[in-house]
Amino acid sequence: MKRRSFIKAGMRTMAMTAMASVLPLPSHASGVRRYAITAAPAVQHLGPADRPATSLWLYDGISPGPMIAAQRGEELEIEFLNKLDVPTTMHWHGIRNLNEMDGVPDLTQAAIEPGESFTYRFPLRDAGTFWYHAHNKGWEQLARGLYGPLVVHDGDAAAGTRDITLVADDWRLDDTYQLHEDSFESLMDWSHQGRLGNWLTVNGATDPEIAVASGPVRLRLINAANARTLAFRLGTGAPMRIVALDGAPCIPFDADSIRIASAQRVDIIADFGRGVTLLEEISTGDAISAARLVGAPDDAASSPAPAAQTGDTTPWYVRPDIAGARVIDIHMQGGAMGNLESAMFEGEMLPLRQLAQEHSKLWAFNGAIGGYDHMLADLALGEVAVLRVRNDTRWEHAMHLHGHHFWVTSREFGEAGRDVLRDTYLMAPGETADLVFVADNPGLWLFHCHMMEHHAAGMGGVISIS
C-alpha cells in the first residue's frame, strides 16, 4: 500500500443511506438538548466487508461518532464517559463556546481520566456545520477515530435527503487493515505535511452509496483527517455552489472543485438527478470515487428545499473596522527544508536538531516552541484584533482559532482573494494573512495549526481575553 496515495477498495460498501445517530436524552428543562456519549475501544470495517475489521477508538462504537443535531438558541448538554485506557477530552470545533467547555486539557479543563466522566454544557449561538473531536494527544486520538459531526439547524430545519452530512477521513492502514501504529510520532511526518493516510472513507465506509433527493441538495463536507487537505468534485463536472464555510454563511459562489483542509467544513448546494453521481476525491491528482450519491424521487413534503435556496446567507457578523485594531504578529517557522536554526523551549535556546531529537519539537511561533504556556497576546474584551500570520515555511498550515470566527481575505479559492468568515484558514507556503476578529469571548483560547502533528511539534499558542 502506497502511503501517499489512496487505495481504492475492490468492493464498495453498499446501502449506507444515513449517518449513524443517537437519540437525545429526555430534556428536563426547556431549550436543553441532552446526549450521552462514551469513548471506548471498538472495531469497524473501514475496508471491504470480507477483509479484517480495524481496531479503533470510537465514540459510541461507530465511525464517525454519532450525529449530534440541535437547534440554534438551545443549550447542548453532553454526558461524556471515558472508557479508554488513556486520558482524553472533547473539543467542540467551531462553536463560539464557553471557555471552560472548550475541551483543551491543561488549558481550559483537566483531562478526563480513564473511567471518569464529565458533563459539557454550553449555548448554541450559531446555526451551521461543526464537529467534535478528542483534544488530548490529538495526533493519535483523531487518527484512531475519535471525532463526529455536530450540526446546528436554524428553526425547524432538519436533516433529510436534501441535507446530507459527509465526514471524510484518510487512514493509514497496513496490509491487514489495522492502523499503522509504528508510524505514530514519526518525525518524518511531524516535520513534513503531517500524518497522511492511504485509505479514504466517507461516513466511516469505503465508497458508500448515499441516498439524496432529486434536485437541489445541501452537502455538508467535513474533513476529519489528521493532516491531508482533501479535494472534491462531482463526477458529472457540474458546478458546486458554496454557501457556507466552517459553519458560517458566505456570499454564495460557484466552484468546479473544492479543497478542504484538516478541520475545515464546506457546505455546498448541488443539483442531482435520479441516477448515480460520483463524489470524487482528487487531492493526489488521480480521481477516485469517495461516495456514490444516488438520486431518488423528490418528496417535497419530507424534503424541503435546502435553506440556502430560500433563506438568508448573510455572515454572522460584518467584518470589523481595523482602524486602531490590535495587531498581533505571528511568525511561523520550522519543519523540513525550513529556515529555523534554533528556538526557545522551556526557557532555553536550543538548536533545531536537539529540539527534534530530544523533544520532538520542530515548529515555532516568533522564535519560540509553541505550547499552552506560550502567550501570544492579552486582549481586552470587545477589542478588535488582527492576527498577522506569516507562513515562513515550505508547508501549508490549517490555522485554527478556538472560540471565535475571523475574517480573512482568502486565497484558497484563487489569487483574487475572497473575504470570508472562517475558524480554520489554509495558509500557503510564504503567505502572510490577516485574521481579523472581535475579542468578544473571554477566556484562554488556543491558536494552532490543525495539521495535528504540527501542533504537537510546537505550532501553537494562547490568546487571553479578559
PAPA-139518 format. One record per residue (C-alpha): x, y, z; residue in three letters. Coordinates in Angstrom, 1 decimal, always signed. Layout:
BEGIN
c1:c2:c3:r
X:Y:Z:ALA
...
//
This chain:
BEGIN
c1:c2:c3:r
+0.0:+0.0:+0.0:MET
+1.4:+3.4:-1.0:LYS
+1.5:+5.7:+1.9:ARG
+1.0:+8.9:-0.1:ARG
-1.9:+7.9:-2.3:SER
-5.3:+6.5:-1.6:PHE
-6.0:+2.9:-2.5:ILE
-9.5:+2.2:-3.8:LYS
-11.1:-0.9:-2.4:ALA
-12.2:-3.7:-4.7:GLY
-15.6:-3.8:-3.1:MET
-17.5:-0.7:-2.1:ARG
-19.7:-0.5:+1.0:THR
-23.4:-0.7:-0.1:MET
-26.6:+0.8:+1.1:ALA
-25.2:+3.4:+3.5:MET
-28.2:+5.7:+3.4:THR
-27.8:+7.8:+6.5:ALA
-25.2:+8.6:+9.2:MET
-25.5:+6.8:+12.5:ALA
-27.0:+8.9:+15.2:SER
-28.2:+8.7:+18.8:VAL
-31.5:+9.9:+20.2:LEU
-31.1:+12.8:+22.7:PRO
-31.8:+12.0:+26.3:LEU
-35.1:+13.5:+27.6:PRO
-34.8:+17.2:+28.3:SER
-35.6:+18.2:+31.8:HIS
-35.6:+21.9:+31.1:ALA
-36.9:+23.8:+28.1:SER
-34.3:+24.5:+25.5:GLY
-31.8:+21.9:+26.6:VAL
-30.7:+19.2:+24.2:ARG
-29.1:+16.3:+26.0:ARG
-26.9:+13.4:+24.8:TYR
-24.8:+10.7:+26.4:ALA
-21.6:+9.7:+24.6:ILE
-18.9:+7.2:+25.5:THR
-15.3:+6.9:+24.2:ALA
-14.1:+3.3:+24.1:ALA
-12.1:+0.8:+22.0:PRO
-14.1:-0.6:+19.1:ALA
-13.8:-2.2:+15.7:VAL
-15.2:-1.2:+12.3:GLN
-14.8:-2.4:+8.8:HIS
-13.1:+0.5:+7.0:LEU
-12.3:-1.7:+4.0:GLY
-14.5:-4.3:+2.3:PRO
-16.7:-6.4:+4.4:ALA
-14.7:-9.6:+3.6:ASP
-11.5:-8.0:+5.0:ARG
-10.5:-7.7:+8.7:PRO
-12.2:-5.1:+10.8:ALA
-9.9:-2.3:+12.1:THR
-9.3:-1.8:+15.8:SER
-10.1:+1.8:+16.7:LEU
-11.1:+4.2:+19.5:TRP
-14.6:+5.5:+18.8:LEU
-17.4:+7.4:+20.2:TYR
-20.4:+5.1:+20.9:ASP
-18.7:+2.4:+18.9:GLY
-19.2:+3.9:+15.4:ILE
-17.1:+5.9:+13.0:SER
-17.7:+8.7:+12.7:PRO
-19.2:+9.3:+16.1:GLY
-22.9:+9.8:+16.4:PRO
-24.5:+12.8:+14.7:MET
-25.3:+15.5:+17.3:ILE
-28.2:+17.6:+16.0:ALA
-29.6:+20.6:+17.7:ALA
-31.2:+24.0:+17.0:GLN
-29.8:+27.5:+17.3:ARG
-30.7:+29.0:+20.7:GLY
-30.7:+25.7:+22.5:GLU
-28.2:+24.6:+25.1:GLU
-26.3:+21.4:+24.4:LEU
-25.5:+19.1:+27.2:GLU
-23.2:+16.1:+26.7:ILE
-22.7:+13.5:+29.4:GLU
-19.3:+12.1:+28.4:PHE
-17.8:+8.9:+29.8:LEU
-14.2:+7.9:+29.1:ASN
-13.8:+4.1:+28.8:LYS
-10.4:+4.3:+27.2:LEU
-7.2:+3.4:+29.0:ASP
-5.8:+6.9:+28.4:VAL
-7.0:+10.5:+29.4:PRO
-9.0:+12.4:+26.8:THR
-11.2:+15.4:+26.3:THR
-13.8:+16.6:+23.8:MET
-13.4:+19.8:+21.8:HIS
-16.4:+21.4:+20.0:TRP
-14.8:+22.6:+16.9:HIS
-16.1:+25.9:+15.5:GLY
-18.5:+26.5:+18.4:ILE
-18.2:+30.0:+19.9:ARG
-18.1:+28.3:+23.2:ASN
-17.8:+29.0:+26.9:LEU
-14.1:+28.8:+27.6:ASN
-14.4:+26.2:+30.4:GLU
-16.3:+23.9:+27.9:MET
-13.8:+24.2:+25.1:ASP
-12.1:+20.9:+25.9:GLY
-8.4:+21.7:+25.8:VAL
-6.6:+19.8:+28.5:PRO
-4.3:+21.7:+30.8:ASP
-5.7:+25.0:+29.4:LEU
-9.5:+25.0:+29.8:THR
-10.1:+21.8:+31.8:GLN
-8.2:+18.9:+33.3:ALA
-8.0:+15.8:+31.1:ALA
-10.8:+13.3:+31.8:ILE
-9.0:+10.2:+33.2:GLU
-9.9:+6.6:+32.3:PRO
-13.3:+5.6:+33.9:GLY
-14.2:+9.2:+34.7:GLU
-17.0:+11.3:+33.3:SER
-17.5:+15.0:+32.5:PHE
-20.6:+17.0:+31.5:THR
-20.2:+19.6:+28.8:TYR
-23.0:+22.2:+28.7:ARG
-22.9:+25.3:+26.5:PHE
-25.3:+27.5:+24.4:PRO
-25.5:+27.2:+20.7:LEU
-25.3:+30.7:+19.3:ARG
-25.0:+29.9:+15.6:ASP
-26.5:+27.5:+13.1:ALA
-24.1:+25.7:+10.9:GLY
-21.8:+22.7:+10.3:THR
-19.5:+21.9:+13.2:PHE
-17.8:+18.8:+14.5:TRP
-16.4:+17.4:+17.8:TYR
-13.1:+15.6:+18.4:HIS
-10.6:+14.5:+21.0:ALA
-8.1:+17.1:+22.0:HIS
-5.6:+15.2:+24.2:ASN
-2.8:+13.9:+22.1:LYS
-4.9:+14.7:+19.1:GLY
-2.3:+13.5:+16.6:TRP
-3.0:+9.9:+17.9:GLU
-6.6:+10.1:+19.2:GLN
-8.0:+11.6:+16.0:LEU
-6.0:+9.1:+13.9:ALA
-7.7:+6.3:+16.0:ARG
-11.2:+7.6:+15.2:GLY
-12.3:+10.0:+18.0:LEU
-14.5:+12.5:+16.1:TYR
-18.0:+13.1:+15.0:GLY
-20.4:+15.6:+13.3:PRO
-22.3:+18.4:+15.0:LEU
-25.0:+20.2:+13.0:VAL
-27.0:+23.1:+14.4:VAL
-30.1:+23.9:+12.5:HIS
-32.0:+27.2:+12.3:ASP
-35.6:+26.9:+13.2:GLY
-37.4:+23.7:+12.3:ASP
-35.0:+22.6:+9.6:ALA
-33.8:+19.1:+9.9:ALA
-31.6:+16.6:+8.1:ALA
-33.1:+14.5:+5.3:GLY
-32.3:+13.6:+1.8:THR
-31.9:+17.3:+1.0:ARG
-29.4:+17.9:+3.8:ASP
-26.6:+15.4:+3.9:ILE
-23.5:+15.4:+6.2:THR
-20.4:+13.7:+4.8:LEU
-17.4:+13.2:+7.1:VAL
-14.2:+12.3:+5.2:ALA
-11.0:+10.8:+6.6:ASP
-7.8:+9.2:+5.4:ASP
-6.5:+6.4:+7.5:TRP
-3.0:+4.9:+7.4:ARG
-3.6:+1.2:+7.3:LEU
-1.2:-1.7:+7.0:ASP
-1.9:-4.7:+4.7:ASP
-4.0:-6.4:+7.4:THR
-6.3:-3.3:+7.6:TYR
-5.0:-2.3:+11.0:GLN
-3.8:+1.2:+11.9:LEU
-0.1:+1.6:+11.1:HIS
+0.8:+2.2:+14.8:GLU
+4.6:+2.1:+14.3:ASP
+4.4:+5.4:+12.4:SER
+2.8:+7.3:+15.3:PHE
+5.2:+10.1:+16.4:GLU
+7.2:+9.7:+13.2:SER
+9.5:+12.8:+12.9:LEU
+9.3:+12.4:+9.2:MET
+5.6:+13.1:+9.3:ASP
+5.9:+15.8:+12.1:TRP
+8.4:+17.8:+10.1:SER
+6.7:+17.5:+6.7:HIS
+2.9:+17.8:+6.0:GLN
+1.8:+15.6:+8.8:GLY
+0.4:+12.1:+9.1:ARG
-1.1:+11.3:+5.6:LEU
-3.2:+8.2:+5.2:GLY
-3.6:+5.7:+2.4:ASN
-7.3:+4.7:+2.8:TRP
-10.2:+7.1:+2.2:LEU
-13.6:+6.7:+3.9:THR
-16.7:+8.8:+3.9:VAL
-19.0:+8.4:+6.9:ASN
-16.8:+5.6:+8.0:GLY
-17.2:+3.5:+4.8:ALA
-15.3:+2.9:+1.6:THR
-17.1:+4.4:-1.4:ASP
-20.6:+4.3:+0.2:PRO
-23.9:+4.7:-1.6:GLU
-25.9:+7.6:+0.0:ILE
-29.4:+8.5:-1.0:ALA
-30.1:+12.1:-2.0:VAL
-33.2:+13.7:-3.3:ALA
-33.5:+14.7:-6.9:SER
-33.0:+18.4:-7.4:GLY
-31.1:+20.8:-5.1:PRO
-29.3:+19.2:-2.1:VAL
-27.1:+20.7:+0.6:ARG
-23.9:+18.6:+1.2:LEU
-22.1:+19.4:+4.4:ARG
-18.5:+18.3:+3.9:LEU
-16.2:+17.8:+7.0:ILE
-12.5:+16.9:+6.7:ASN
-11.6:+14.9:+9.8:ALA
-8.1:+13.8:+8.5:ALA
-5.1:+14.4:+10.7:ASN
-3.3:+16.5:+8.1:ALA
-4.3:+15.8:+4.5:ARG
-6.0:+18.6:+2.5:THR
-8.8:+16.8:+0.7:LEU
-10.3:+17.9:-2.7:ALA
-13.7:+17.0:-4.1:PHE
-15.6:+17.4:-7.3:ARG
-18.8:+16.0:-8.8:LEU
-18.1:+13.3:-11.4:GLY
-20.6:+14.9:-13.7:THR
-18.5:+18.1:-13.9:GLY
-21.5:+20.1:-12.6:ALA
-20.6:+23.2:-10.6:PRO
-21.0:+23.2:-6.8:MET
-22.5:+26.3:-5.2:ARG
-20.6:+27.1:-1.9:ILE
-22.9:+28.6:+0.7:VAL
-21.1:+28.3:+4.0:ALA
-17.5:+27.9:+5.2:LEU
-16.7:+26.5:+8.6:ASP
-20.4:+26.7:+9.5:GLY
-20.6:+30.4:+8.7:ALA
-22.8:+31.5:+5.8:PRO
-21.0:+33.2:+2.9:CYS
-21.9:+35.1:-0.2:ILE
-22.6:+32.1:-2.5:PRO
-20.1:+31.4:-5.3:PHE
-19.6:+28.5:-7.7:ASP
-16.6:+26.2:-8.0:ALA
-15.8:+23.1:-10.1:ASP
-13.9:+21.6:-7.2:SER
-13.2:+22.5:-3.6:ILE
-10.1:+21.9:-1.4:ARG
-10.9:+21.3:+2.3:ILE
-8.0:+21.4:+4.8:ALA
-8.0:+19.4:+8.0:SER
-10.8:+20.5:+10.3:ALA
-12.5:+22.7:+7.7:GLN
-16.1:+22.4:+6.7:ARG
-17.7:+23.5:+3.4:VAL
-21.5:+23.5:+2.7:ASP
-22.4:+23.2:-1.0:ILE
-25.6:+23.1:-2.9:ILE
-25.7:+20.9:-5.9:ALA
-28.4:+19.5:-8.2:ASP
-28.9:+15.8:-8.6:PHE
-30.8:+13.6:-11.0:GLY
-32.3:+10.2:-10.3:ARG
-29.2:+8.3:-11.2:GLY
-25.8:+7.9:-9.5:VAL
-23.5:+10.9:-9.2:THR
-19.9:+10.2:-8.1:LEU
-18.3:+12.5:-5.5:LEU
-14.7:+12.2:-6.5:GLU
-11.6:+12.9:-4.3:GLU
-8.8:+14.5:-6.4:ILE
-6.1:+15.7:-4.0:SER
-3.5:+13.2:-5.3:THR
-4.1:+14.1:-8.9:GLY
-6.0:+10.8:-9.5:ASP
-9.7:+10.9:-9.2:ALA
-11.2:+8.2:-7.0:ILE
-14.8:+7.7:-6.0:SER
-15.3:+8.9:-2.5:ALA
-19.1:+8.3:-2.4:ALA
-21.9:+7.4:-4.7:ARG
-24.8:+9.8:-4.4:LEU
-28.0:+8.1:-5.5:VAL
-30.8:+10.4:-6.6:GLY
-34.3:+9.4:-5.6:ALA
-37.6:+11.0:-6.5:PRO
-38.3:+14.3:-4.8:ASP
-40.7:+14.2:-1.9:ASP
-41.5:+17.8:-1.3:ALA
-43.4:+17.1:+1.9:ALA
-40.5:+15.4:+3.7:SER
-37.6:+17.0:+1.9:SER
-38.0:+20.8:+1.7:PRO
-35.5:+22.8:-0.3:ALA
-32.2:+23.5:+1.3:PRO
-32.2:+26.6:+3.5:ALA
-29.6:+28.3:+1.3:ALA
-32.0:+28.1:-1.7:GLN
-34.6:+30.2:+0.2:THR
-33.1:+31.6:+3.3:GLY
-30.5:+34.2:+4.5:ASP
-26.9:+33.7:+3.6:THR
-25.7:+36.8:+5.5:THR
-22.5:+36.1:+7.5:PRO
-22.9:+36.1:+11.3:TRP
-21.3:+39.5:+11.7:TYR
-19.7:+42.1:+9.4:VAL
-16.0:+42.5:+9.0:ARG
-14.9:+44.9:+11.8:PRO
-13.2:+48.2:+11.1:ASP
-9.5:+47.6:+11.8:ILE
-8.6:+51.2:+12.3:ALA
-7.0:+51.2:+15.7:GLY
-7.1:+47.4:+16.0:ALA
-4.5:+45.5:+18.0:ARG
-2.1:+43.8:+15.5:VAL
-0.5:+40.6:+16.7:ILE
+2.4:+39.5:+14.6:ASP
+2.9:+35.7:+14.4:ILE
+6.0:+34.5:+12.5:HIS
+5.7:+30.8:+11.7:MET
+9.0:+28.9:+11.1:GLN
+10.3:+25.3:+11.2:GLY
+9.8:+22.0:+9.5:GLY
+11.8:+20.2:+6.9:ALA
+13.7:+22.5:+4.5:MET
+12.9:+25.4:+6.7:GLY
+15.0:+28.3:+8.0:ASN
+14.6:+27.7:+11.7:LEU
+18.0:+27.1:+13.2:GLU
+17.2:+27.3:+16.9:SER
+14.2:+28.2:+19.1:ALA
+13.3:+29.0:+22.7:MET
+12.0:+25.9:+24.6:PHE
+11.3:+25.8:+28.3:GLU
+13.4:+28.9:+29.0:GLY
+16.4:+27.7:+27.0:GLU
+17.5:+28.5:+23.4:MET
+18.2:+25.1:+21.7:LEU
+19.3:+24.2:+18.2:PRO
+16.7:+22.6:+15.9:LEU
+18.5:+19.2:+15.8:ARG
+18.4:+18.9:+19.6:GLN
+14.8:+20.1:+19.7:LEU
+13.8:+17.4:+17.2:ALA
+15.9:+14.5:+18.5:GLN
+15.3:+15.1:+22.3:GLU
+11.9:+16.8:+22.4:HIS
+10.1:+16.1:+19.1:SER
+9.7:+19.8:+18.6:LYS
+10.1:+21.2:+15.1:LEU
+8.0:+24.3:+14.6:TRP
+8.0:+27.8:+16.3:ALA
+5.9:+30.9:+16.7:PHE
+8.0:+34.1:+16.9:ASN
+11.1:+32.1:+17.7:GLY
+9.6:+30.0:+20.5:ALA
+8.3:+26.5:+20.5:ILE
+4.6:+26.8:+21.0:GLY
+2.5:+25.3:+23.8:GLY
-0.2:+26.1:+26.3:TYR
+2.3:+28.4:+28.2:ASP
+3.2:+30.4:+25.0:HIS
+1.1:+33.6:+25.3:MET
+0.6:+35.4:+22.0:LEU
-1.5:+38.3:+23.2:ALA
-3.6:+39.6:+26.1:ASP
-6.7:+41.3:+24.7:LEU
-9.4:+43.3:+26.4:ALA
-13.0:+42.1:+26.0:LEU
-14.5:+43.7:+22.9:GLY
-11.2:+44.7:+21.3:GLU
-10.7:+44.3:+17.6:VAL
-7.7:+42.2:+16.9:ALA
-5.7:+41.3:+13.8:VAL
-3.6:+38.1:+13.8:LEU
-1.0:+39.0:+11.2:ARG
+0.3:+35.5:+10.4:VAL
+3.4:+34.9:+8.2:ARG
+3.9:+31.4:+7.0:ASN
+7.7:+31.4:+6.6:ASP
+7.8:+27.6:+6.0:THR
+7.7:+25.3:+3.0:ARG
+4.4:+23.7:+4.0:TRP
+0.7:+24.5:+4.1:GLU
-0.9:+25.1:+7.5:HIS
-4.5:+25.0:+8.6:ALA
-4.6:+27.7:+11.2:MET
-7.4:+27.4:+13.7:HIS
-8.6:+29.8:+16.4:LEU
-10.7:+28.4:+19.2:HIS
-13.8:+30.2:+20.5:GLY
-14.1:+32.7:+17.6:HIS
-14.5:+33.0:+13.8:HIS
-12.3:+35.5:+12.0:PHE
-12.5:+37.4:+8.7:TRP
-9.8:+36.7:+6.2:VAL
-9.1:+37.7:+2.6:THR
-8.8:+34.1:+1.5:SER
-6.5:+32.9:-1.3:ARG
-8.0:+29.4:-1.0:GLU
-10.3:+30.0:-4.0:PHE
-8.0:+31.9:-6.3:GLY
-5.4:+34.7:-6.4:GLU
-8.0:+37.5:-6.5:ALA
-8.9:+36.9:-2.8:GLY
-12.3:+36.5:-1.3:ARG
-13.4:+38.0:+2.1:ASP
-14.8:+35.1:+4.1:VAL
-15.6:+34.3:+7.7:LEU
-13.8:+31.1:+9.0:ARG
-12.4:+29.4:+12.1:ASP
-9.7:+27.5:+10.2:THR
-7.7:+29.0:+7.3:TYR
-5.4:+27.1:+5.0:LEU
-2.2:+29.1:+4.5:MET
+0.0:+28.6:+1.5:ALA
+3.8:+28.5:+1.9:PRO
+5.2:+32.0:+2.1:GLY
+1.7:+33.6:+2.6:GLU
+1.0:+36.4:+5.0:THR
-2.6:+36.7:+6.1:ALA
-4.6:+39.0:+8.4:ASP
-7.1:+37.1:+10.5:LEU
-9.5:+39.8:+11.8:VAL
-11.8:+39.2:+14.8:PHE
-13.6:+40.8:+17.7:VAL
-12.3:+39.5:+21.0:ALA
-15.9:+39.1:+22.4:ASP
-15.5:+35.8:+24.1:ASN
-13.5:+35.8:+27.4:PRO
-11.0:+33.2:+28.4:GLY
-7.8:+31.5:+27.3:LEU
-8.1:+30.5:+23.6:TRP
-5.8:+28.2:+21.6:LEU
-4.5:+29.3:+18.2:PHE
-2.7:+26.4:+16.4:HIS
-2.1:+24.5:+13.2:CYS
-4.7:+21.8:+12.8:HIS
-2.3:+19.6:+11.0:MET
-2.3:+17.7:+14.2:MET
+1.4:+16.7:+14.1:GLU
+2.4:+20.3:+13.5:HIS
+0.5:+21.3:+16.6:HIS
+2.2:+18.6:+18.7:ALA
+5.6:+19.6:+17.4:ALA
+5.3:+23.2:+18.5:GLY
+2.9:+25.2:+16.3:MET
+0.5:+26.7:+18.8:GLY
+0.0:+29.4:+21.3:GLY
-2.6:+31.1:+23.5:VAL
-4.6:+34.3:+23.3:ILE
-6.0:+35.7:+26.6:SER
-9.2:+37.7:+26.5:ILE
-10.3:+39.4:+29.7:SER
//
